[in-house]
Amino acid sequence: HRGGMATHTEHLLIRLVVSALHPHAQVDFPAVAAICEGAASHPAEVPEALTMLVAVLAQQELHPTDARNTTQDYLKALTILNELVSNSAVVTQLRSTPRAREALLRLQAFKGGGLGSQTDENIRMFANEVCRIVFSGSRPS
């Protein structure tokens, strides 16, 4: 809802992140672009969205009946974060998000995720890239 009333856009970024993290959702370019746009147009929602994404990166114990896949969740959250960090306000906020650094550092050594070595490599690569941009002060080129 572009340019709608405030009531229509309230929690837009949060809704976009929640729907992207749904077990059956695809985190494709349009989904990530919409999230990045939401972060730019709804900066007040960025802290909550980042807290959600970092929580997904934490070590999780899933219930046996849970439809989610932890490895898939890691890849989705990191794919989103990897694009969001092109926004300097997001970088500043992520730097102060509790447990962000420890989750990113842990995932830089991720392996055995059960979705293949390429997925494991993508998780390590995205975790490394996001960590470098956010915590080393390197700007994306």
Secondary structure, DSSP 8 states (H G I E B T S, - for coil): -TT--HHHHTTHHHHHHHHHTSTT----HHHHHHHHHHHHH-GGGHHHHHHHHHHHHS-----TT----HHHHHHHHHHHHHHHTTSHHHHHHHHTSTTHHHHHHHHTT----SS-HHHHHHHHHHHHHHHHHHHS-----
